[in-house]
Amino acid sequence: MTTTLLAAFDILLSLTLLALAAAALTSAEPRRAVILFIAFGLVLALVWARLRAPDLALAEAAIGAGLSGALLLAATRRAKAHTKEGASGSPEGQP
């Protein structure tokens, strides 16, 4: 019974990983794509933990989901602000 539950959990993890990857790649909104990328990294960390690779799981959670996600969120915020400035017609640095 335990083996069946673990196999079902592995299948659920695999399907969740595929769904998150597809959703992140096809998302039209950059912020949503980054949030899905972070969720993908966290689920991937669970997969690494399930495969008994705790070093990879920690690295994926810290670097893949945490650091990369934070940098991508900051980049999307900055790009959105830059786009608003460009749409208003005022050059950078001028009110």
Order of alpha helices (4+ residues) and beta strands (2+ residues): alpha-alpha-alpha-alpha
